[in-house]
Amino acid sequence: MNFRERPAARMNLVGGRLCLDFVNTVGGWNPDPARDTNDPFAAVARADKLGDYFDLLAWSLHAGLLGESEAQALAREARRREKEAAAALKRALALRGAIYRICAAIIHQAQARPSDLDLLNQELNVAHGRVRLGVSEENFVWEWTDTKNALDQMLWRIADSAAEMLTTDDLTRLRECPGEDCGWLFLDISKNSRRQWCDMQTCGNLAKVRRFRRRQAS
């Protein structure tokens, strides 16, 4: 399978953290028109890049979570275990939505929804059951275990990345791109903490063009 032909394998990785790059596997995040006051950060994905399990593999390869041979092996397993692959994708999309809403709540200085934290914790429980302490040349390290043929292994790393970010990073630097129909998330690690756009070459330049056109029309 040629994973690199899939849009998921060409996503800009600009989030600054693995979990944020995973949240950004969409063309943009739009407010859910059906949301209510109990769910102020409900959103729907526009131009979702994860249409099937093979898209999830393509992104995981692109993001460095899998090597080519590992991705190909999982693709073969997915064809053989279609229901399990579909279940892994469903979990991935649910995890992506939960991380997005948790981050959106942080950005807007609100409480994260308990059900989103519960979902993240469920995935963390799975992930933490797949790690063990190993020895490297200089020190001890955490190692992932039983990865062979594990269709959900990318979710272990994504959940772990989210937990690490939420517990160790300066969350006042968490940002949501204001670009039109964007809403991508990123961690602003710039020295002056003034990064505004997910990517200056895309949303930043588009905003400049729109401002120029408005001035020309006025």
C-alpha positions, -999 to 999 in steps of 0.1 A, spaced: 0 0 0 13 35 -9 4 54 23 20 86 10 -7 91 -15 -32 97 13 -40 132 25 -33 121 61 3 115 51 7 151 39 -6 170 70 15 199 84 29 188 118 28 222 134 12 215 168 44 212 187 32 180 204 22 147 190 -12 148 205 -19 182 190 -7 171 156 -33 143 159 -60 167 168 -51 186 136 -59 157 113 -88 177 100 -92 206 75 -105 226 104 -127 225 135 -162 241 133 -186 247 162 -212 220 163 -245 236 154 -263 211 177 -242 219 208 -259 231 239 -248 251 270 -236 219 287 -211 213 259 -198 247 248 -167 233 230 -185 206 210 -171 208 174 -173 189 142 -144 181 120 -143 198 86 -126 178 58 -116 149 81 -84 133 70 -91 100 89 -117 84 67 -106 48 74 -81 28 94 -56 30 66 -56 68 68 -48 64 105 -18 42 95 -7 68 69 -7 96 95 11 74 120 38 67 95 40 104 86 42 114 123 70 89 130 50 65 152 55 36 128 81 26 103 72 16 68 74 -22 74 53 -18 106 26 2 88 25 -24 60 22 -52 85 -6 -35 103 -24 -28 70 -23 -66 63 -37 -73 97 -64 -47 92 -76 -64 61 -78 -96 80 -94 -81 111 -117 -56 96 -140 -52 127 -111 -47 150 -95 -21 126 -129 -2 125 -131 -3 163 -95 11 166 -105 39 142 -136 47 162 -115 49 194 -90 71 176 -117 96 165 -132 96 200 -98 103 216 -91 130 191 -124 148 199 -118 144 237 -83 159 235 -96 188 213 -124 196 238 -100 194 268 -76 218 251 -104 241 240 -116 243 276 -81 252 288 -77 279 261 -110 295 271 -102 291 308 -131 267 315 -135 233 331 -128 203 310 -158 180 306 -155 150 330 -165 125 302 -136 137 281 -111 132 309 -127 98 315 -121 88 279 -85 100 279 -80 80 312 -94 49 296 -69 51 268 -41 58 292 -50 27 312 -46 7 280 -14 25 271 1 20 306 -6 -17 304 18 -18 274 49 -3 289 78 -17 309 111 -5 323 140 -15 301 178 -8 300 195 13 274 233 19 270 233 47 296 202 45 317 168 30 321 140 37 297 103 30 292 96 5 264 64 -3 246 56 -40 247 35 -64 225 33 -40 196 33 -67 169 -1 -68 152 -16 -44 178 -39 -23 156 -44 4 183 -7 9 192 -6 45 178 -33 54 204 -10 44 232 15 70 222 -11 97 214 -28 93 248 7 93 265 16 125 247 -16 142 258 -10 132 294 26 144 293 15 178 278 -13 183 303 9 176 333 43 191 323 38 219 298 29 255 303 -7 254 293 -10 291 291 9 287 258 -18 265 243 -33 282 213 -62 278 188 -55 292 153 -79 320 145 -77 314 108 -110 312 89 -124 277 92 -92 265 109 -92 260 147 -60 239 147 -43 237 180 -6 243 188 17 250 217 34 284 214 70 278 223 82 310 207 105 332 229 81 361 231 49 339 233 33 358 204 28 331 178 -7 336 164 -12 312 135 -9 274 132 13 281 101 23 316 88 25 302 53 -11 291 52 -35 308 77 -12 337 83 -8 346 46 -45 341 39 -53 365 67 -29 391 52 -45 387 18 -80 391 32 -70 423 51 -54 437 19 -85 430 -2 -107 446 25 -85 478 24 -86 478 -14 -124 475 -14 -130 503 12 
